[in-house]
Amino acid sequence: MQRMVSFFEIPAVDFNRAVQFYEQIFQVKLQVMECEQEKMAFFPEEDGQCPGAISWTADNSFQPASHGVLLHLSCKDMQATLDTITKNGGTVVTPKTKIDAEERGYFALFTDSEGNRLGLYSDK
């Protein structure tokens, strides 16, 4: 089956703060590209493709949102990730919650340093 998600962009008002937030919570290094009117910080490649980026534009066309489409990001240790989120200026909206289906793991919702509402998914 073809991947359903091609690429995601997480809007940022304070680009550097957002990059630091995601590097800290996922313990990864984002590759930053800065142009005159746009900045992007790319998440590490998965299977040879970049899954998404933090995005900022000078004209504010990327605005954080606390409601709307909900993107869930994978993590290895849910509670450790949630702890890191709060230490880096984010807020836990829904704590670690077991998904009712037997073979599924856990989810949580959080608000990032920019005010975006996102989800986490973990097998543990």
All heavy atoms as an XYZ file, in Angstrom:
982
protein
N       0.831     -1.181      0.000
C       0.000      0.000      0.000
C       0.876      1.245      0.000
O       1.908      1.284      0.645
C      -0.901     -0.009      1.238
C      -1.702      1.262      1.386
S      -2.732      1.242      2.863
C      -4.306      1.254      2.073
N       0.439      2.262     -0.708
C       1.151      3.523     -0.784
C       1.036      4.270      0.533
O       0.002      4.213      1.204
C       0.557      4.366     -1.910
C       1.277      5.665     -2.126
C       0.673      6.440     -3.297
O      -0.199      5.945     -3.995
N       1.132      7.652     -3.489
N       2.113      4.970      0.925
C       2.065      5.778      2.145
C       0.996      6.840      2.004
O       0.885      7.497      0.988
C       3.404      6.475      2.379
C       4.460      5.577      2.909
C       5.785      6.244      3.154
N       5.739      7.711      3.221
C       6.796      8.459      3.375
N       7.982      7.922      3.455
N       6.708      9.773      3.425
N       0.187      7.009      3.029
C      -0.889      7.994      2.983
C      -0.401      9.414      3.271
O      -0.966     10.374      2.793
C      -1.999      7.624      3.972
C      -2.696      6.319      3.622
S      -3.468      6.305      1.993
C      -4.743      7.517      2.223
N       0.650      9.541      4.059
C       1.194     10.861      4.354
C       2.404     11.079      3.460
O       3.358     10.312      3.487
C       1.611     10.982      5.839
C       2.263     12.323      6.107
C       0.401     10.786      6.742
N       2.341     12.125      2.657
C       3.443     12.434      1.755
C       4.475     13.327      2.447
O       5.671     13.074      2.389
C       2.903     13.135      0.501
O       3.952     13.501     -0.335
N       3.994     14.386      3.105
C       4.884     15.343      3.744
C       4.039     16.179      4.691
O       2.895     16.502      4.381
C       5.527     16.249      2.685
C       6.612     17.141      3.194
C       7.876     16.642      3.446
C       6.376     18.483      3.421
C       8.892     17.468      3.921
C       7.380     19.323      3.897
C       8.638     18.812      4.134
N       4.576     16.520      5.859
C       3.849     17.401      6.767
C       4.688     18.638      7.059
O       5.916     18.604      6.992
C       3.460     16.686      8.068
C       4.627     16.240      8.907
C       5.257     17.105      9.781
C       5.083     14.930      8.819
C       6.335     16.679     10.557
C       6.149     14.496      9.590
C       6.775     15.371     10.461
N       3.999     19.729      7.355
C       4.654     20.959      7.764
C       3.997     21.436      9.050
O       2.775     21.514      9.135
C       4.534     22.037      6.692
C       5.323     21.703      5.442
C       5.281     22.808      4.419
O       5.691     23.950      4.745
O       4.827     22.537      3.297
N       4.823     21.730     10.044
C       4.350     22.238     11.316
C       4.687     23.728     11.359
O       5.855     24.097     11.303
C       5.009     21.495     12.497
C       4.683     20.000     12.421
C       4.549     22.095     13.820
C       5.432     19.160     13.432
N       3.670     24.589     11.420
C       3.930     26.026     11.389
C       4.588     26.538     12.663
O       4.341     26.022     13.758
C       2.549     26.656     11.212
C       1.559     25.591     11.445
C       2.244     24.276     11.460
N       5.410     27.572     12.504
C       6.100     28.182     13.641
C       6.063     29.696     13.528
O       6.184     30.247     12.432
C       7.552     27.715     13.693
N       5.895     30.359     14.658
C       6.011     31.806     14.732
C       7.452     32.148     15.104
O       8.076     33.017     14.521
C       5.020     32.391     15.766
C       5.246     33.882     15.963
C       3.591     32.121     15.329
N       7.994     31.443     16.096
C       9.388     31.600     16.515
C      10.136     30.367     16.009
O      10.130     29.310     16.653
C       9.466     31.715     18.031
C      10.873     31.969     18.545
O      11.847     31.453     17.933
O      11.002     32.662     19.566
N      10.749     30.487     14.857
C      11.371     29.359     14.170
C      12.418     28.662     15.029
O      12.387     27.442     15.186
C      11.997     29.835     12.849
C      12.640     28.740     12.058
C      11.873     27.819     11.372
C      14.018     28.638     11.982
C      12.459     26.804     10.629
C      14.621     27.634     11.246
C      13.838     26.719     10.565
N      13.342     29.414     15.607
C      14.425     28.809     16.389
C      13.889     28.074     17.616
O      14.368     26.992     17.956
C      15.459     29.860     16.790
C      16.210     30.386     15.583
O      16.439     29.669     14.619
N      16.571     31.654     15.621
N      12.903     28.651     18.271
C      12.300     28.002     19.436
C      11.643     26.680     19.029
O      11.795     25.667     19.703
C      11.273     28.932     20.079
C      10.527     28.310     21.250
C       9.529     29.260     21.866
N       8.477     29.598     20.905
C       7.669     30.639     21.042
N       7.784     31.451     22.075
N       6.734     30.872     20.143
N      10.925     26.695     17.900
C      10.252     25.482     17.428
C      11.259     24.395     17.064
O      11.076     23.223     17.398
C       9.354     25.795     16.231
N      12.343     24.769     16.384
C      13.377     23.798     16.018
C      13.970     23.184     17.278
O      14.092     21.963     17.393
C      14.477     24.449     15.149
C      15.667     23.507     14.979
C      13.909     24.843     13.788
N      14.317     24.010     18.241
C      14.887     23.504     19.494
C      13.894     22.590     20.200
O      14.270     21.530     20.729
C      15.269     24.656     20.412
C      15.883     24.195     21.713
C      16.277     25.361     22.616
O      16.003     26.524     22.333
N      16.917     25.044     23.719
N      12.614     22.944     20.219
C      11.575     22.136     20.865
C      11.564     20.731     20.277
O      11.644     19.737     21.004
C      10.211     22.819     20.673
C       9.061     22.061     21.256
C       8.723     22.217     22.588
C       8.302     21.204     20.480
C       7.643     21.526     23.140
C       7.224     20.505     21.015
C       6.899     20.671     22.351
N      11.481     20.599     18.959
C      11.379     19.277     18.334
C      12.690     18.501     18.390
O      12.681     17.277     18.515
C      10.844     19.394     16.903
C       9.362     19.638     16.932
C       8.844     20.911     16.817
C       8.474     18.589     17.149
C       7.483     21.144     16.886
C       7.114     18.803     17.221
C       6.621     20.078     17.095
O       5.275     20.292     17.187
N      13.819     19.200     18.321
C      15.092     18.494     18.481
C      15.192     17.897     19.885
O      15.690     16.782     20.043
C      16.261     19.443     18.207
C      16.443     19.751     16.739
C      17.628     20.654     16.446
O      18.060     21.418     17.346
O      18.121     20.612     15.309
N      14.726     18.623     20.884
C      14.789     18.134     22.264
C      13.837     16.978     22.504
O      14.221     15.974     23.093
C      14.479     19.267     23.250
C      15.567     20.296     23.351
C      16.850     19.722     23.916
O      16.836     18.996     24.900
N      17.965     20.028     23.288
N      12.585     17.094     22.066
C      11.629     16.046     22.425
C      11.869     14.746     21.673
O      11.577     13.679     22.189
C      10.155     16.493     22.306
C       9.739     16.730     20.868
C       9.879     17.708     23.165
C       8.242     16.885     20.697
N      12.431     14.825     20.463
C      12.689     13.591     19.704
C      14.169     13.219     19.643
O      14.537     12.230     19.023
C      12.104     13.683     18.295
C      10.604     13.663     18.301
C       9.885     14.781     17.936
C       9.909     12.535     18.705
C       8.492     14.771     17.962
C       8.526     12.513     18.736
C       7.822     13.631     18.362
N      15.028     14.029     20.282
C      16.465     13.757     20.303
C      17.015     13.515     18.896
O      17.676     12.518     18.622
C      16.778     12.568     21.224
C      16.452     12.822     22.683
C      17.303     13.948     23.261
O      18.508     13.817     23.362
N      16.679     15.062     23.612
N      16.704     14.462     17.989
C      17.178     14.406     16.613
C      17.744     15.766     16.241
O      17.501     16.761     16.917
C      16.039     14.050     15.608
C      15.505     12.652     15.871
C      14.934     15.080     15.625
N      18.485     15.810     15.164
C      18.999     17.055     14.616
C      18.206     17.352     13.351
O      18.134     16.528     12.436
C      20.491     16.914     14.291
C      21.096     18.160     13.718
C      21.199     19.243     14.777
C      21.902     20.471     14.205
N      21.573     21.678     14.926
N      17.557     18.516     13.302
C      16.806     18.919     12.121
C      17.721     19.699     11.184
O      18.529     20.510     11.632
C      15.609     19.793     12.511
C      14.611     19.189     13.494
C      13.441     20.145     13.722
C      14.098     17.853     13.008
N      17.590     19.437      9.895
C      18.393     20.135      8.895
C      17.676     21.429      8.521
O      16.564     21.405      7.982
C      18.593     19.272      7.660
C      19.459     19.928      6.620
C      19.648     19.047      5.402
O      19.228     17.904      5.366
N      20.276     19.603      4.391
N      18.318     22.562      8.799
C      17.704     23.872      8.586
C      18.073     24.423      7.219
O      19.235     24.378      6.804
C      18.142     24.853      9.696
C      17.637     26.257      9.422
C      17.653     24.360     11.056
N      17.060     24.956      6.529
C      17.235     25.645      5.257
C      16.584     27.008      5.408
O      15.408     27.101      5.762
C      16.566     24.877      4.121
C      16.686     25.582      2.779
S      15.557     24.901      1.541
C      14.021     25.658      2.041
N      17.357     28.065      5.169
C      16.815     29.415      5.290
C      16.924     30.139      3.963
O      17.990     30.221      3.376
C      17.569     30.196      6.367
C      17.393     29.619      7.760
C      17.975     30.505      8.845
O      17.918     31.745      8.710
O      18.471     29.950      9.835
N      15.794     30.644      3.484
C      15.741     31.500      2.306
C      15.327     32.890      2.797
O      15.109     33.088      3.979
C      14.718     30.970      1.303
S      15.100     29.318      0.709
N      15.199     33.834      1.886
C      14.853     35.193      2.296
C      13.503     35.277      2.986
O      13.355     35.947      3.989
C      14.882     36.118      1.090
C      16.276     36.349      0.556
C      16.271     37.256     -0.657
O      15.320     38.049     -0.815
O      17.220     37.166     -1.448
N      12.494     34.613      2.457
C      11.136     34.736      2.966
C      10.614     33.479      3.657
O       9.466     33.449      4.086
C      10.193     35.105      1.818
C      10.519     36.415      1.152
C      10.365     37.597      2.101
O       9.369     37.711      2.797
N      11.364     38.455      2.158
N      11.435     32.430      3.732
C      10.963     31.170      4.292
C      12.108     30.434      4.984
O      13.243     30.478      4.542
C      10.402     30.292      3.174
C       9.817     28.993      3.634
C       9.194     28.183      2.502
O       9.365     28.546      1.324
O       8.558     27.180      2.820
N      11.754     29.753      6.074
C      12.705     28.891      6.772
C      12.025     27.541      6.963
O      10.833     27.482      7.259
C      13.079     29.461      8.145
C      13.789     30.789      8.107
C      14.073     31.279      9.510
C      14.695     32.665      9.496
N      14.939     33.164     10.859
N      12.806     26.484      6.799
C      12.297     25.139      7.045
C      13.362     24.341      7.785
O      14.553     24.508      7.532
C      11.922     24.435      5.740
C      10.768     25.103      5.015
S      10.288     24.232      3.525
C       9.171     23.033      4.228
N      12.925     23.502      8.696
C      13.816     22.594      9.413
C      13.271     21.190      9.182
O      12.172     20.861      9.629
C      13.859     22.929     10.902
N      14.036     20.376      8.468
C      13.570     19.071      8.019
C      13.865     17.974      9.043
O      14.978     17.867      9.552
C      14.221     18.717      6.679
C      13.841     19.671      5.586
C      14.639     20.757      5.280
C      12.665     19.490      4.877
C      14.279     21.646      4.277
C      12.289     20.375      3.878
C      13.103     21.453      3.577
N      12.849     17.136      9.291
C      13.016     15.978     10.149
C      13.892     14.949      9.429
O      13.968     14.952      8.192
C      11.653     15.369     10.500
C      10.897     16.175     11.514
C      10.091     17.228     11.123
C      11.012     15.892     12.862
C       9.404     17.982     12.059
C      10.331     16.642     13.812
C       9.525     17.692     13.399
N      14.563     14.063     10.171
C      15.432     13.050      9.547
C      14.649     12.163      8.573
O      13.468     11.883      8.771
C      15.936     12.228     10.739
C      15.802     13.121     11.917
C      14.587     13.976     11.642
N      15.352     11.727      7.536
C      14.739     10.873      6.516
C      14.289      9.542      7.096
O      14.903      9.005      8.015
C      15.732     10.603      5.381
C      15.987     11.805      4.518
C      16.844     11.475      3.311
O      17.189     10.299      3.096
O      17.170     12.407      2.569
N      13.198      9.038      6.523
C      12.677      7.716      6.836
C      12.548      6.977      5.513
O      11.867      7.461      4.615
C      11.300      7.825      7.508
C      11.336      8.528      8.844
C       9.944      8.736      9.418
O       8.949      8.372      8.768
O       9.860      9.270     10.524
N      13.197      5.847      5.392
C      13.170      5.072      4.149
C      13.554      5.926      2.942
O      12.955      5.840      1.876
C      11.785      4.445      3.920
C      11.398      3.494      5.042
O      12.285      2.792      5.559
O      10.211      3.463      5.404
N      14.550      6.805      3.135
C      15.064      7.618      2.040
C      14.251      8.856      1.721
O      14.563      9.564      0.758
N      13.205      9.155      2.510
C      12.389     10.332      2.256
C      12.215     11.141      3.536
O      12.054     10.580      4.621
C      11.013      9.933      1.729
C      11.062      9.281      0.376
C       9.652      9.000     -0.147
O       8.653      9.259      0.517
N       9.581      8.474     -1.342
N      12.199     12.437      3.385
C      11.952     13.319      4.521
C      10.449     13.340      4.787
O       9.664     13.638      3.886
C      12.455     14.721      4.212
S      12.097     15.897      5.530
N      10.021     13.042      6.020
C       8.586     12.994      6.298
C       7.936     14.364      6.467
O       6.742     14.518      6.250
C       8.515     12.209      7.608
C       9.814     12.509      8.278
C      10.821     12.632      7.164
N       8.730     15.383      6.879
C       8.131     16.690      7.101
C       9.102     17.691      7.670
O      10.295     17.409      7.810
N       8.579     18.887      7.992
C       9.438     19.977      8.418
C       8.688     20.962      9.305
O       7.460     21.022      9.289
C       9.977     20.718      7.200
N       9.464     21.756     10.043
C       8.970     22.942     10.726
C       9.039     24.052      9.673
O      10.047     24.176      8.973
C       9.882     23.326     11.917
C      10.106     22.158     12.873
C       9.357     24.560     12.626
C       8.875     21.618     13.508
N       7.982     24.854      9.551
C       7.951     25.891      8.513
C       7.648     27.266      9.095
O       6.803     27.406      9.983
C       6.880     25.566      7.465
O       7.190     24.376      6.804
N       8.330     28.278      8.557
C       8.131     29.673      8.935
C       8.202     30.509      7.676
O       9.029     30.236      6.790
C       9.223     30.107      9.913
C       9.189     31.579     10.222
C       8.511     32.171     11.238
C       9.856     32.625      9.515
N       8.711     33.528     11.201
C       9.536     33.831     10.136
C      10.685     32.658      8.392
C      10.017     35.070      9.703
C      11.165     33.876      7.944
C      10.843     35.068      8.605
N       7.340     31.526      7.570
C       7.397     32.467      6.455
C       7.324     33.891      6.983
O       6.684     34.158      8.002
C       6.250     32.255      5.443
O       5.005     32.400      6.124
C       6.342     30.892      4.784
N       7.979     34.797      6.274
C       7.999     36.196      6.677
C       6.604     36.822      6.618
O       6.281     37.716      7.400
C       8.963     36.980      5.789
N       5.761     36.343      5.713
C       4.406     36.903      5.589
C       3.394     36.222      6.513
O       2.195     36.464      6.422
C       3.928     36.831      4.147
C       3.710     35.413      3.647
O       3.948     34.447      4.402
O       3.320     35.270      2.470
N       3.881     35.381      7.408
C       3.034     34.684      8.386
C       1.970     33.797      7.752
O       0.891     33.612      8.310
C       2.383     35.677      9.350
C       3.391     36.353     10.231
O       4.309     35.717     10.732
N       3.255     37.653     10.401
N       2.263     33.216      6.588
C       1.287     32.332      5.951
C       1.221     30.965      6.631
O       0.302     30.199      6.382
C       1.586     32.171      4.457
O       2.860     31.614      4.250
N       2.185     30.651      7.492
C       2.134     29.441      8.312
C       1.832     29.874      9.739
O       2.676     30.439     10.418
C       3.475     28.684      8.290
C       3.757     27.988      7.007
C       4.743     28.447      6.149
C       3.052     26.852      6.641
C       5.010     27.791      4.963
C       3.308     26.200      5.457
C       4.289     26.669      4.615
N       0.619     29.618     10.191
C       0.199     30.007     11.525
C      -0.123     28.777     12.363
O      -0.869     27.901     11.916
C      -1.041     30.901     11.457
C      -0.745     32.293     10.950
C       0.136     33.055     11.909
O      -0.136     33.151     13.106
N       1.226     33.596     11.409
N       0.428     28.688     13.576
C       0.082     27.581     14.459
C      -1.419     27.555     14.730
O      -2.088     28.587     14.682
C       0.856     27.898     15.745
C       1.983     28.765     15.295
C       1.421     29.580     14.167
N      -1.941     26.364     15.000
C      -3.365     26.213     15.284
C      -3.557     25.181     16.389
O      -2.907     24.142     16.389
C      -4.111     25.769     14.031
N      -4.462     25.487     17.293
C      -4.724     24.549     18.380
C      -5.839     23.573     18.030
O      -6.085     22.635     18.761
C      -5.081     25.308     19.655
O      -6.247     26.074     19.445
N      -6.515     23.780     16.914
C      -7.572     22.880     16.446
C      -7.454     22.719     14.938
O      -6.904     23.561     14.263
C      -8.951     23.431     16.812
C      -9.167     23.468     18.284
N      -8.645     24.454     19.090
C      -9.805     22.627     19.108
C      -8.975     24.219     20.338
N      -9.677     23.109     20.386
N      -7.943     21.653     14.411
C      -7.851     21.394     12.977
C      -7.311     20.000     12.752
O      -7.501     19.100     13.577
N      -6.610     19.809     11.662
C      -6.038     18.507     11.350
C      -5.097     18.102     12.473
O      -4.320     18.906     12.979
C      -5.269     18.565     10.005
C      -4.560     17.260      9.740
C      -6.228     18.904      8.878
N      -5.178     16.835     12.865
C      -4.350     16.351     13.968
C      -3.341     15.345     13.445
O      -3.712     14.296     12.925
C      -5.229     15.717     15.043
C      -4.519     15.215     16.299
C      -3.778     16.354     16.997
C      -5.521     14.590     17.245
N      -2.088     15.663     13.563
C      -0.991     14.813     13.133
C      -0.420     14.103     14.349
O      -0.144     14.740     15.372
C       0.092     15.679     12.478
C       1.392     15.006     12.105
C       1.153     14.049     10.944
C       2.416     16.041     11.725
N      -0.257     12.770     14.262
C       0.345     11.999     15.349
C       1.762     11.602     14.939
O       1.962     11.034     13.867
C      -0.466     10.729     15.641
C      -1.747     11.015     16.331
N      -1.913     10.885     17.685
C      -2.932     11.452     15.843
C      -3.143     11.214     18.011
N      -3.787     11.564     16.916
N       2.724     11.888     15.798
C       4.121     11.553     15.565
C       4.498     10.367     16.441
O       4.043     10.257     17.580
C       5.011     12.755     15.886
C       4.679     14.039     15.116
C       5.477     15.206     15.668
C       4.952     13.853     13.633
N       5.334      9.494     15.916
C       5.766      8.310     16.665
C       6.879      8.664     17.640
O       7.720      9.515     17.361
C       6.290      7.238     15.705
O       5.248      6.762     14.907
N       6.878      7.974     18.785
C       7.966      8.105     19.742
C       8.197      6.742     20.370
O       7.333      5.872     20.325
C       7.657      9.168     20.798
S       6.276      8.785     21.874
N       9.377      6.549     20.957
C       9.717      5.248     21.549
C       9.199      5.121     22.971
O       8.689      4.088     23.361
C      11.228      5.036     21.514
C      11.742      4.858     20.113
C      13.224      4.632     20.096
C      13.700      4.480     18.657
N      15.114      4.278     18.552
N       9.354      6.169     23.762
C       8.972      6.137     25.173
C       8.007      7.292     25.424
O       8.422      8.441     25.557
C      10.215      6.255     26.053
C       9.915      6.139     27.539
O       8.804      6.483     27.976
O      10.831      5.713     28.267
N       6.731      6.980     25.487
C       5.687      8.000     25.595
C       5.891      8.920     26.792
O       5.887     10.134     26.656
C       4.315      7.327     25.666
C       3.146      8.276     25.832
S       2.728      9.208     24.365
C       2.122      7.912     23.312
N       6.062      8.360     27.984
C       6.147      9.200     29.171
C       7.396     10.068     29.157
O       7.343     11.250     29.519
C       6.090      8.376     30.457
C       5.847      9.238     31.691
C       4.590     10.099     31.579
O       3.505      9.589     31.341
N       4.737     11.402     31.738
N       8.517      9.528     28.730
C       9.744     10.325     28.647
C       9.573     11.471     27.655
O      10.019     12.594     27.900
C      10.922      9.439     28.254
N       8.899     11.200     26.541
C       8.656     12.241     25.539
C       7.732     13.317     26.094
O       7.983     14.515     25.916
C       8.075     11.628     24.250
O       8.989     10.643     23.760
C       7.862     12.683     23.185
N       6.672     12.919     26.799
C       5.758     13.898     27.399
C       6.478     14.752     28.443
O       6.265     15.970     28.513
C       4.557     13.186     28.022
C       3.588     12.546     27.034
C       2.560     11.696     27.774
C       2.908     13.588     26.159
N       7.355     14.146     29.229
C       8.135     14.899     30.216
C       9.032     15.922     29.529
O       9.160     17.062     29.986
C       8.981     13.958     31.071
C       8.140     13.079     31.990
O       6.939     13.372     32.194
O       8.692     12.068     32.492
N       9.637     15.525     28.420
C      10.511     16.430     27.675
C       9.704     17.563     27.041
O      10.170     18.697     26.972
C      11.298     15.657     26.600
O      11.998     14.585     27.234
C      12.300     16.546     25.890
N       8.493     17.274     26.610
C       7.624     18.307     26.038
C       7.372     19.402     27.067
O       7.535     20.595     26.766
C       6.296     17.677     25.554
C       6.546     16.913     24.244
C       5.198     18.734     25.383
C       5.388     16.037     23.800
N       6.998     19.036     28.272
C       6.703     20.054     29.288
C       7.955     20.821     29.707
O       7.881     22.019     29.976
C       6.014     19.436     30.524
O       6.841     18.428     31.078
C       4.657     18.857     30.165
N       9.103     20.174     29.709
C      10.358     20.843     30.059
C      10.796     21.835     28.995
O      11.630     22.701     29.256
C      11.473     19.822     30.276
C      11.315     18.998     31.525
C      12.419     17.959     31.629
C      12.164     17.016     32.776
N      13.088     15.886     32.789
N      10.241     21.715     27.778
C      10.660     22.564     26.666
C       9.564     23.525     26.203
O       9.574     23.979     25.064
C      11.136     21.693     25.503
C      12.499     21.118     25.783
O      13.499     21.790     25.579
N      12.546     19.896     26.281
N       8.630     23.826     27.072
C       7.638     24.847     26.768
C       6.350     24.345     26.150
O       5.501     25.146     25.769
N       6.178     23.043     26.044
C       4.937     22.480     25.528
C       3.992     22.139     26.668
O       4.358     22.221     27.840
N       2.785     21.749     26.315
C       1.762     21.399     27.303
C       1.128     20.076     26.919
O       0.772     19.871     25.751
C       0.663     22.477     27.333
O       1.258     23.745     27.595
C      -0.384     22.177     28.388
N       0.978     19.190     27.880
C       0.273     17.932     27.646
C      -1.224     18.217     27.727
O      -1.706     18.713     28.740
C       0.692     16.847     28.662
C      -0.130     15.583     28.473
C       2.180     16.553     28.547
N      -1.952     17.914     26.651
C      -3.397     18.141     26.583
C      -4.143     16.882     27.015
O      -5.079     16.945     27.801
C      -3.815     18.553     25.151
C      -5.319     18.683     25.027
C      -3.113     19.840     24.739
N      -3.720     15.730     26.484
C      -4.282     14.434     26.860
C      -3.117     13.545     27.253
O      -2.220     13.315     26.442
C      -5.047     13.789     25.680
O      -6.088     14.674     25.270
C      -5.651     12.449     26.075
N      -3.074     13.053     28.473
C      -1.947     12.223     28.901
C      -1.913     10.878     28.168
O      -2.840     10.537     27.433
C      -2.197     12.023     30.392
C      -3.654     12.211     30.567
C      -4.101     13.186     29.507
N      -0.858     10.138     28.401
C      -0.700      8.807     27.807
C      -1.972      7.999     28.038
O      -2.413      7.824     29.170
C       0.498      8.102     28.444
C       0.755      6.712     27.918
C       1.970      6.111     28.612
C       2.213      4.685     28.155
N       3.398      4.120     28.819
N      -2.559      7.518     26.940
C      -3.844      6.818     26.994
C      -3.765      5.552     26.159
O      -3.334      5.594     25.000
C      -4.968      7.724     26.440
O      -4.974      8.949     27.189
C      -6.321      7.053     26.528
N      -4.194      4.439     26.722
C      -4.203      3.166     26.001
C      -5.277      3.203     24.919
O      -6.407      3.610     25.163
C      -4.467      2.009     26.970
C      -4.592      0.643     26.320
C      -3.244      0.119     25.897
C      -3.358     -1.312     25.400
N      -2.722     -1.527     24.127
N      -4.909      2.761     23.724
C      -5.870      2.631     22.637
C      -6.611      1.316     22.861
O      -5.989      0.285     23.104
C      -5.165      2.661     21.267
C      -4.461      4.012     21.095
C      -6.158      2.398     20.145
C      -3.559      4.096     19.890
N      -7.929      1.355     22.799
C      -8.753      0.201     23.153
C      -8.459     -1.066     22.365
O      -8.546     -2.160     22.893
C     -10.239      0.543     23.030
C     -10.697      1.446     24.164
O     -10.047      1.465     25.226
O     -11.707      2.155     23.971
N      -8.121     -0.944     21.104
C      -7.837     -2.137     20.299
C      -6.644     -2.878     20.894
O      -5.635     -2.280     21.251
C      -7.549     -1.741     18.855
N      -6.743     -4.193     21.006
C      -5.724     -5.019     21.657
C      -4.316     -4.823     21.107
O      -3.354     -4.712     21.846
C      -6.101     -6.497     21.515
C      -6.394     -7.158     22.834
C      -6.736     -8.608     22.645
O      -5.839     -9.401     22.323
O      -7.927     -8.936     22.829
N      -4.189     -4.813     19.794
C      -2.861     -4.783     19.184
C      -2.285     -3.376     19.044
O      -1.187     -3.191     18.555
C      -2.902     -5.464     17.808
C      -3.759     -4.760     16.776
C      -5.254     -5.047     16.884
O      -5.667     -5.887     17.695
O      -6.001     -4.399     16.156
N      -3.015     -2.368     19.469
C      -2.546     -0.994     19.345
C      -1.863     -0.547     20.628
O      -2.053     -1.130     21.695
C      -3.710     -0.062     19.016
C      -4.463     -0.434     17.746
C      -3.641     -0.288     16.516
N      -3.427      1.135     16.312
C      -2.732      1.632     15.308
N      -2.193      0.841     14.428
N      -2.582      2.923     15.184
N      -1.109      0.523     20.540
C      -0.364      1.028     21.677
C      -1.064      2.148     22.416
O      -2.190      1.989     22.876
N      -0.385      3.289     22.508
C      -0.844      4.418     23.297
C      -0.810      5.697     22.470
O      -0.042      5.823     21.520
C       0.066      4.616     24.510
C       0.066      3.435     25.437
C       0.897      2.347     25.216
C      -0.785      3.411     26.541
C       0.882      1.257     26.062
C      -0.808      2.319     27.398
C       0.034      1.246     27.148
O       0.006      0.168     27.992
N      -1.638      6.655     22.883
C      -1.581      7.973     22.261
C      -1.611      9.037     23.348
O      -1.984      8.784     24.494
C      -2.737      8.185     21.271
C      -4.041      8.559     21.928
C      -4.419      9.888     22.051
C      -4.892      7.590     22.433
C      -5.612     10.238     22.671
C      -6.081      7.917     23.044
C      -6.445      9.259     23.166
N      -1.209     10.233     22.985
C      -1.303     11.410     23.843
C      -1.422     12.611     22.924
O      -1.049     12.540     21.740
C      -0.062     11.540     24.732
N      -1.953     13.696     23.440
C      -2.021     14.949     22.689
C      -1.231     16.001     23.434
O      -1.222     16.021     24.678
C      -3.468     15.417     22.523
C      -4.414     14.489     21.786
C      -5.811     15.097     21.742
C      -3.918     14.180     20.392
N      -0.578     16.885     22.684
C       0.176     17.968     23.299
C       0.094     19.216     22.445
O      -0.264     19.160     21.270
C       1.647     17.571     23.525
C       2.455     17.428     22.265
C       3.235     18.490     21.797
C       2.465     16.240     21.550
C       3.990     18.348     20.643
C       3.225     16.095     20.400
C       3.994     17.156     19.944
N       0.387     20.343     23.073
C       0.528     21.605     22.368
C       2.010     21.932     22.373
O       2.655     21.880     23.419
C      -0.267     22.722     23.074
O      -1.634     22.313     23.163
C      -0.192     24.024     22.304
N       2.561     22.250     21.194
C       3.998     22.518     21.103
C       4.321     23.944     21.536
O       3.444     24.688     21.980
C       4.531     22.196     19.703
C       4.098     23.179     18.622
O       3.439     24.195     18.938
O       4.427     22.925     17.452
N       5.577     24.323     21.409
C       6.039     25.643     21.836
C       5.400     26.769     21.042
O       5.436     27.923     21.458
C       7.565     25.719     21.711
O       7.953     25.534     20.348
N       4.797     26.457     19.885
C       4.202     27.470     19.022
C       2.685     27.548     19.138
O       2.057     28.411     18.552
C       4.574     27.183     17.557
C       6.063     27.109     17.323
C       6.789     28.361     17.804
O       6.543     29.448     17.225
O       7.579     28.257     18.754
N       2.068     26.605     19.857
C       0.619     26.589     19.993
C      -0.084     25.584     19.102
O      -1.309     25.525     19.069
N       0.680     24.768     18.363
C       0.090     23.716     17.538
C      -0.310     22.535     18.406
O       0.441     22.140     19.293
C       1.104     23.203     16.496
C       1.471     24.250     15.487
O       0.631     24.724     14.749
N       2.749     24.610     15.467
N      -1.476     21.952     18.128
C      -1.904     20.731     18.822
C      -1.510     19.547     17.951
O      -1.880     19.473     16.788
C      -3.410     20.743     19.043
C      -3.915     19.515     19.797
C      -5.406     19.569     19.964
N      -6.044     19.649     18.659
C      -6.941     18.773     18.202
N      -7.324     17.772     18.948
N      -7.460     18.903     17.013
N      -0.735     18.627     18.531
C      -0.288     17.427     17.836
C      -0.491     16.222     18.729
O      -0.727     16.358     19.918
C       1.200     17.528     17.460
C       1.516     18.568     16.402
C       2.156     19.778     17.042
C       2.432     17.992     15.372
N      -0.359     15.045     18.116
C      -0.482     13.811     18.858
C       0.812     13.041     18.864
O       1.698     13.268     18.036
N       0.913     12.110     19.793
C       2.019     11.167     19.859
C       1.442      9.772     19.801
O       0.325      9.531     20.280
C       2.795     11.302     21.170
C       3.626     12.542     21.392
C       4.198     12.530     22.810
C       4.745     12.628     20.366
N       2.200      8.835     19.249
C       1.826      7.438     19.237
C       3.039      6.622     19.660
O       4.168      6.914     19.252
C       1.371      6.969     17.853
C       1.157      5.473     17.828
C      -0.030      4.922     18.305
C       2.180      4.623     17.417
C      -0.197      3.541     18.346
C       2.020      3.246     17.459
C       0.828      2.707     17.921
O       0.661      1.363     17.981
N       2.819      5.599     20.485
C       3.888      4.715     20.919
C       3.328      3.331     21.158
O       2.181      3.181     21.590
C       4.508      5.244     22.211
O       5.478      4.347     22.707
N       4.142      2.308     20.877
C       3.730      0.943     21.166
C       3.736      0.657     22.656
O       3.060     -0.240     23.125
C       4.646     -0.069     20.456
C       4.445     -0.051     18.962
O       3.306      0.227     18.497
O       5.405     -0.330     18.223
N       4.552      1.405     23.410
C       4.673      1.182     24.853
C       4.145      2.363     25.632
O       4.250      3.456     25.260
C       6.131      0.985     25.242
C       6.811     -0.156     24.538
C       8.204     -0.249     25.073
C       9.177     -0.862     24.112
N      10.498     -0.939     24.622
